[in-house]
Amino acid sequence: MNVMERKNTELIKEFNRYIREHPELADNIPNNAVVVMQLEKDEEFNNWSCEMAKSQAEEGQSIIYIRIKKLRPIRSRIEKLEIAT
């Protein structure tokens, strides 16, 4: 998996989490649409993502662009741990 594919996978995971927390937004996405992840201020990734989506979309299939404006830093969810030797 290359860097762009990894970034896309992470953005899709975050988008899925966001939609679970805001299910009403899913109503804005047509069934069977191709979803294109876009990241503000990352034109290289955005161009790659757009080209990938266009190459995979079937004729007449909707393409929806999800532009992520801001991401919070990734943090661990671990509350306690123990290290044993």
Summary of the structure (lengths in Angstrom):
residues: 85
radius of gyration: 16.1
end to end distance: 34.1
largest distance: 59.3
contacts: 155
relative contact order: 0.17
helix: 46%
strand: 14%
